[in-house]
Amino acid sequence: PPPPPSPPPPRPPPPPAAQECSAEHCTSLGNDCCAPNGERATCANGFTPLRTGGGCFHFTEGAYVCCRPSSPEREAVLSAFRASGLLVKVLGGSSHAALLRARSLEEMPLAATDCGQWCAAYTLLHPRLPVSVFDGGFKYVLMHDARPMWDLMQCSAVVDSNSEDRSCCSRNRQGCDWPGHDQCHGDDVAGYCAAEPDPQIRKQLAAACGANSDVVWSVLDEVSAPDTVRGGCDTDGYFRGECQACKQPQWCDDPGYFGYSSGGRVSSPADWLRRYVKEPRARQVWNLGWHVQSHQCLWKPEQKETFIETARAFALDAKENGSPTWVSENECNFYVGPDDGGVQAAAMQSLVGIGYLRDMASGADLDAALAVAKHLRQLGKHVPVFKLSHEARARFDRWQPDRDVDLAEVPYNLAEVRY
């Protein structure tokens, strides 16, 4: 008798972005959406292949789907990311509500202050870095082409820098009503910003580019700062506005920073990693993550490449040895206030999308993202909404550092949401 018929081949796993992709247009051998072992994944009718990362038949990899041709809006996001990166911002509830209350595009506070009274924090997504974002507020991000905004930035940090404790050398969390967040938001409690005569330094201090008041004494010890810098940094001197360490930005490579009598400048990724993660003094602290975040120095806007390579070195070390911090996203801070150079206008001009974070978001978060997009459209600006995946907090499991990140591919799968 003839052998029994073979069972039908299993269908490929569902695509990560089922909205725009399907198994209907595959032109692989047998039209089976299975292209393992280097076989080229192909599609018909102008659709583009997207590998799902799953297996097919008896192969452990090779499954793919075919996706509708990318829209101009999606290509604009991908092009901006590949060229210079995307600056992204997660919004809290009050900032989200403020966007929906805006009656015009000019009134819309896209650069919401969230790291001090005059400080707006963003994260740079870049092809050389893991896709890590701040885990707080609504689970969507405003996505900006970094190029129009970068020169307005005041400073950047390799990892979240506890900036609310740095803005104007603030003592946010001491003796304040934290649940109400009324007196804890980086206001100029000791007048260091108000007293600074140089407008550029004043903006840098307000944008949390300075010292962290909670650890200023240990940092002074690290750099063997002279008495002229230490003077006035006790509690009484601090509140009289006498702490010299609160009067200058905490730049990585500035020989004037805290006196640096020990020659402790940080001018390379290796310097940064050694000083904040690898040194025995760093390894002996009770909480290395807090040490890294609160002690780290800041990079100037013109040092973008060094900042990126230092953030990459930190991520590479964390991927290999485990992250010392409970967060993993970098931080890029802007001054938002009088004479800020037009930050809000630049944020509106550079807004290329709204990203729904599919890994940790809920339907309510997608609704919130769509509400902002629809409100922008009512006010005269069409902004596309996308779904994308990212790294889990303080993890770098998806990141493959041997190649540049491509948001269009597995495991990030940038896909447009129609609305």
C-alpha positions as CSV (number, residue, x, y, z in Angstrom):
1,P,0.0,0.0,0.0
2,P,1.2,3.5,-0.6
3,P,2.7,5.3,2.4
4,P,0.4,7.5,4.4
5,P,0.3,11.2,3.3
6,S,2.6,13.5,5.0
7,P,1.0,15.8,7.5
8,P,0.6,19.3,6.3
9,P,3.6,21.6,7.2
10,P,3.0,23.7,10.3
11,R,2.2,27.3,9.8
12,P,5.0,29.7,10.8
13,P,4.7,31.4,14.1
14,P,2.7,34.6,14.2
15,P,4.7,37.7,13.3
16,P,5.8,40.1,16.0
17,A,3.9,42.9,14.2
18,A,0.8,41.1,12.8
19,Q,-0.8,44.3,11.8
20,E,1.2,44.8,8.7
21,C,2.7,41.3,8.1
22,S,1.4,37.9,7.1
23,A,2.4,34.6,5.6
24,E,0.4,35.2,2.4
25,H,3.1,36.6,0.1
26,C,6.1,34.3,0.8
27,T,8.1,33.1,-2.3
28,S,10.6,30.9,-0.5
29,L,11.1,27.3,-1.7
30,G,7.6,25.8,-1.4
31,N,6.1,29.3,-0.5
32,D,6.4,28.1,3.1
33,C,7.8,31.2,4.8
34,C,10.7,29.1,5.9
35,A,14.3,30.2,4.8
36,P,16.8,28.6,7.1
37,N,20.6,28.1,6.9
38,G,21.2,31.2,4.9
39,E,18.4,30.7,2.4
40,R,17.2,34.1,1.1
41,A,13.8,35.2,2.5
42,T,11.7,36.6,-0.4
43,C,8.2,38.0,-0.9
44,A,5.9,38.8,-3.8
45,N,3.9,41.9,-4.7
46,G,6.3,44.4,-3.3
47,F,6.1,43.0,0.3
48,T,9.3,42.8,2.3
49,P,10.5,39.9,4.4
50,L,10.8,40.1,8.2
51,R,12.4,37.2,10.1
52,T,10.5,36.4,13.2
53,G,13.3,34.8,15.1
54,G,11.4,31.5,15.3
55,G,12.0,28.1,13.8
56,C,10.1,26.3,11.0
57,F,9.7,22.6,10.2
58,H,12.6,20.9,11.9
59,F,14.8,24.0,11.8
60,T,15.5,26.1,14.9
61,E,15.4,29.3,12.8
62,G,14.4,30.5,9.5
63,A,10.7,31.5,9.9
64,Y,9.7,34.8,8.3
65,V,6.7,36.7,7.2
66,C,6.0,39.3,4.5
67,C,5.2,42.9,5.4
68,R,3.4,45.6,3.6
69,P,5.9,48.1,2.0
70,S,7.1,50.6,4.6
71,S,5.3,53.9,4.7
72,P,7.2,57.2,4.2
73,E,6.6,58.0,7.9
74,R,8.2,54.7,9.0
75,E,11.1,55.3,6.6
76,A,11.6,58.8,8.1
77,V,11.9,57.3,11.6
78,L,14.4,54.6,10.4
79,S,16.4,57.1,8.4
80,A,16.7,59.5,11.4
81,F,17.7,56.7,13.7
82,R,20.4,55.4,11.3
83,A,21.8,58.9,10.6
84,S,22.2,60.3,14.1
85,G,19.8,58.6,16.5
86,L,16.5,59.3,18.1
87,L,15.9,61.3,21.2
88,V,13.0,59.7,23.1
89,K,10.9,60.8,26.1
90,V,8.6,58.9,28.3
91,L,5.8,61.0,29.7
92,G,4.2,60.9,33.2
93,G,0.5,61.4,33.8
94,S,0.7,65.1,34.4
95,S,2.8,65.7,31.3
96,H,0.5,63.6,29.2
97,A,-2.5,65.5,30.4
98,A,-0.8,68.8,29.6
99,L,-0.3,67.7,26.0
100,L,-4.0,67.0,25.7
101,R,-4.9,70.4,27.2
102,A,-2.9,72.3,24.6
103,R,-5.0,74.5,22.3
104,S,-2.3,74.9,19.6
105,L,0.9,73.3,18.5
106,E,2.8,76.3,20.0
107,E,1.3,75.6,23.4
108,M,2.1,71.9,23.4
109,P,4.9,71.2,26.0
110,L,6.6,68.3,24.3
111,A,9.8,68.9,26.2
112,A,8.2,68.3,29.6
113,T,10.3,69.1,32.6
114,D,10.8,65.9,34.6
115,C,14.3,66.1,36.1
116,G,14.1,69.5,37.8
117,Q,12.1,72.7,37.6
118,W,13.9,73.6,34.3
119,C,15.2,70.2,33.3
120,A,13.8,67.9,30.6
121,A,15.4,64.4,30.2
122,Y,15.6,62.3,27.1
123,T,17.3,59.1,26.1
124,L,19.3,58.7,22.9
125,L,18.5,55.6,20.8
126,H,21.4,55.0,18.5
127,P,22.5,52.1,16.2
128,R,25.6,51.4,18.4
129,L,23.6,51.2,21.6
130,P,21.0,48.9,23.2
131,V,17.4,50.0,22.8
132,S,16.8,51.0,26.4
133,V,14.3,53.5,27.7
134,F,13.2,54.9,31.0
135,D,10.6,52.6,32.7
136,G,8.1,55.1,34.2
137,G,5.0,56.9,33.4
138,F,2.9,55.9,30.3
139,K,4.6,53.1,28.3
140,Y,5.0,55.2,25.1
141,V,7.7,57.5,24.0
142,L,7.8,60.7,21.9
143,M,10.4,60.0,19.1
144,H,12.5,62.9,17.9
145,D,15.1,63.2,15.2
146,A,18.2,63.9,17.3
147,R,19.8,66.3,14.7
148,P,17.6,69.4,15.2
149,M,17.7,69.1,19.0
150,W,21.2,68.0,19.8
151,D,22.9,71.5,19.9
152,L,20.3,72.7,22.4
153,M,21.1,69.9,24.8
154,Q,23.1,70.9,27.9
155,C,24.7,67.6,28.9
156,S,24.5,63.8,28.6
157,A,25.1,60.9,31.0
158,V,26.0,57.3,30.3
159,V,23.2,56.1,32.5
160,D,20.4,57.7,34.4
161,S,22.2,60.2,36.6
162,N,19.7,60.8,39.4
163,S,19.2,64.3,37.9
164,E,16.6,65.5,40.3
165,D,19.3,65.5,42.9
166,R,21.6,67.5,40.6
167,S,19.5,70.3,39.2
168,C,20.8,73.5,40.8
169,C,22.7,71.1,43.1
170,S,19.3,70.4,44.6
171,R,18.4,68.7,47.8
172,N,15.1,67.5,46.5
173,R,14.3,64.6,48.9
174,Q,15.2,66.2,52.2
175,G,12.3,67.5,54.2
176,C,9.9,67.7,51.3
177,D,6.4,66.3,50.6
178,W,7.5,63.5,48.2
179,P,4.0,62.0,47.6
180,G,2.8,65.4,46.5
181,H,6.0,66.1,44.6
182,D,5.5,69.8,45.5
183,Q,8.9,70.7,46.9
184,C,11.0,67.9,45.4
185,H,11.4,68.8,41.8
186,G,14.8,70.3,41.5
187,D,13.9,73.8,42.4
188,D,16.8,76.1,43.3
189,V,16.6,75.6,47.1
190,A,20.0,77.2,47.8
191,G,20.1,79.7,45.0
192,Y,23.0,78.3,43.0
193,C,21.3,78.8,39.7
194,A,19.9,82.2,40.5
195,A,23.3,83.5,41.7
196,E,25.3,82.3,38.6
197,P,26.2,85.3,36.4
198,D,27.1,83.3,33.3
199,P,23.9,82.4,31.5
200,Q,25.3,79.3,29.9
201,I,26.5,77.8,33.2
202,R,23.2,78.8,34.8
203,K,21.4,76.7,32.2
204,Q,23.8,73.8,32.6
205,L,23.3,73.8,36.4
206,A,19.5,74.0,36.0
207,A,19.6,71.1,33.5
208,A,21.2,68.9,36.1
209,C,24.7,69.0,34.7
210,G,26.2,69.6,38.1
211,A,27.0,67.7,41.2
212,N,24.6,65.5,43.2
213,S,24.2,67.1,46.6
214,D,23.6,63.8,48.3
215,V,27.1,62.5,47.4
216,V,29.1,65.7,46.9
217,W,31.5,65.0,49.8
218,S,32.4,61.5,48.6
219,V,33.1,63.0,45.1
220,L,35.3,65.7,46.7
221,D,37.3,62.9,48.4
222,E,37.6,60.9,45.1
223,V,39.2,63.8,43.3
224,S,41.3,65.0,46.3
225,A,39.7,68.4,45.9
226,P,41.5,71.2,47.6
227,D,40.1,73.1,50.6
228,T,39.1,76.0,48.4
229,V,36.6,73.7,46.7
230,R,35.6,71.8,49.9
231,G,34.9,74.9,51.8
232,G,31.2,75.7,52.2
233,C,29.9,72.3,51.4
234,D,28.8,71.4,54.9
235,T,25.1,71.6,55.6
236,D,25.1,75.2,56.7
237,G,27.4,76.3,54.0
238,Y,25.4,74.5,51.4
239,F,22.2,76.3,52.2
240,R,24.0,79.6,52.3
241,G,25.0,79.0,48.7
242,E,28.7,78.6,49.5
243,C,29.4,75.1,48.2
244,Q,31.9,75.6,45.3
245,A,31.1,72.2,44.0
246,C,27.6,73.3,43.3
247,K,28.7,76.2,41.2
248,Q,30.2,74.4,38.2
249,P,29.0,71.6,35.8
250,Q,30.5,68.2,36.5
251,W,32.2,67.7,33.2
252,C,34.2,64.5,32.6
253,D,37.3,66.1,31.0
254,D,37.4,69.6,32.6
255,P,40.6,70.0,34.6
256,G,38.9,72.6,36.7
257,Y,36.1,70.2,37.8
258,F,36.3,70.0,41.6
259,G,39.9,71.0,41.5
260,Y,41.1,67.6,40.2
261,S,44.4,67.9,42.0
262,S,44.8,64.2,41.7
263,G,44.6,64.4,37.9
264,G,41.4,62.4,37.8
265,R,40.0,63.6,34.4
266,V,37.8,61.3,32.5
267,S,38.5,61.6,28.8
268,S,37.7,58.2,27.3
269,P,35.3,55.2,27.7
270,A,38.1,53.3,29.5
271,D,38.6,56.1,31.9
272,W,34.9,56.3,32.7
273,L,34.5,52.5,33.2
274,R,37.6,52.2,35.3
275,R,36.6,55.1,37.6
276,Y,33.0,54.4,38.2
277,V,32.7,50.6,37.8
278,K,36.1,48.9,38.0
279,E,38.2,50.7,40.6
280,P,38.5,48.9,43.9
281,R,37.1,52.1,45.6
282,A,34.0,51.8,43.4
283,R,33.6,48.1,44.0
284,Q,33.7,48.5,47.7
285,V,30.7,50.8,48.1
286,W,27.5,49.4,49.6
287,N,25.5,50.1,46.4
288,L,27.5,50.2,43.2
289,G,24.5,51.1,41.1
290,W,23.8,54.2,43.2
291,H,27.5,55.0,43.1
292,V,27.6,54.9,39.3
293,Q,24.5,56.9,38.8
294,S,25.1,59.6,41.4
295,H,28.9,60.0,41.0
296,Q,29.3,59.9,37.2
297,C,30.5,62.9,35.3
298,L,28.7,64.4,32.4
299,W,29.5,64.9,28.7
300,K,29.2,68.1,26.7
301,P,27.0,68.2,23.5
302,E,30.1,68.5,21.3
303,Q,31.4,65.2,22.8
304,K,28.6,63.2,21.3
305,E,30.8,60.4,19.9
306,T,32.7,60.0,23.1
307,F,29.5,59.9,25.0
308,I,28.1,57.2,22.7
309,E,31.2,55.1,22.8
310,T,31.3,55.4,26.6
311,A,27.6,54.3,26.9
312,R,28.5,51.4,24.6
313,A,31.4,50.4,26.7
314,F,29.2,50.4,29.8
315,A,26.6,48.3,28.0
316,L,29.2,45.8,26.8
317,D,30.5,45.4,30.3
318,A,27.0,45.1,31.7
319,K,26.1,42.5,29.1
320,E,29.1,40.4,30.0
321,N,29.3,40.9,33.7
322,G,25.8,42.0,34.7
323,S,24.6,45.6,35.1
324,P,25.6,47.3,38.3
325,T,22.6,49.6,38.0
326,W,18.9,48.9,38.2
327,V,18.4,51.1,35.1
328,S,20.1,51.0,31.8
329,E,19.0,54.0,29.7
330,N,21.3,56.9,29.0
331,E,20.2,60.5,29.8
332,C,20.4,63.6,27.7
333,N,19.2,66.8,29.5
334,F,17.8,70.0,28.2
335,Y,17.3,73.4,29.9
336,V,13.6,74.4,29.4
337,G,12.8,78.0,30.5
338,P,13.5,81.6,29.7
339,D,16.1,82.0,26.9
340,D,16.3,78.3,26.2
341,G,16.9,78.8,22.5
342,G,13.6,77.4,21.4
343,V,13.6,73.9,22.9
344,Q,9.8,73.4,22.6
345,A,9.8,74.6,18.9
346,A,12.7,72.2,18.1
347,A,10.9,69.4,19.8
348,M,7.8,70.0,17.7
349,Q,9.9,70.3,14.5
350,S,11.9,67.1,15.2
351,L,8.9,64.9,16.3
352,V,8.8,62.0,13.9
353,G,6.7,59.5,15.8
354,I,5.1,58.2,18.9
355,G,6.4,54.8,20.0
356,Y,4.2,52.3,21.9
357,L,6.4,50.0,24.0
358,R,4.9,46.7,23.3
359,D,6.9,44.7,25.8
360,M,5.7,46.5,29.0
361,A,2.6,48.4,27.8
362,S,-1.1,47.7,28.1
363,G,-4.1,48.7,26.1
364,A,-4.4,51.8,28.2
365,D,-0.9,52.9,27.2
366,L,-1.7,52.4,23.5
367,D,-4.9,54.4,24.0
368,A,-2.8,57.2,25.6
369,A,-0.4,57.2,22.7
370,L,-3.2,57.4,20.1
371,A,-4.9,60.2,22.1
372,V,-1.8,62.3,21.8
373,A,-1.5,61.5,18.1
374,K,-5.1,62.4,17.4
375,H,-4.8,65.6,19.4
376,L,-1.8,66.6,17.4
377,R,-3.6,65.9,14.2
378,Q,-6.5,68.1,15.3
379,L,-4.1,70.9,15.9
380,G,-2.6,70.5,12.4
381,K,0.4,68.0,12.7
382,H,0.2,64.4,11.6
383,V,2.5,62.2,13.8
384,P,2.5,58.4,13.1
385,V,2.3,55.9,15.9
386,F,4.5,52.8,16.0
387,K,4.9,49.7,18.1
388,L,8.4,48.6,19.0
389,S,10.2,46.3,21.4
390,H,13.1,47.2,23.6
391,E,15.4,45.8,26.3
392,A,14.1,44.9,29.7
393,R,15.2,47.1,32.6
394,A,18.9,46.7,33.3
395,R,19.2,43.8,30.8
396,F,20.8,43.7,27.4
397,D,19.6,40.2,26.2
398,R,18.4,41.3,22.8
399,W,21.3,43.5,21.9
400,Q,23.8,42.0,19.5
401,P,26.9,44.4,19.7
402,D,28.6,42.8,16.8
403,R,26.3,44.7,14.4
404,D,24.4,47.9,14.4
405,V,20.8,48.0,15.7
406,D,18.1,48.0,13.0
407,L,14.8,49.0,14.5
408,A,13.1,47.5,11.4
409,E,14.3,44.0,12.2
410,V,13.9,41.3,14.9
411,P,13.9,41.8,17.8
412,Y,12.7,45.4,17.7
413,N,10.2,45.1,14.8
414,L,9.1,48.8,14.4
415,A,5.6,48.6,13.0
416,E,3.2,51.4,12.2
417,V,-0.2,51.5,14.0
418,R,-3.0,52.7,11.7
419,Y,-5.4,55.2,13.3
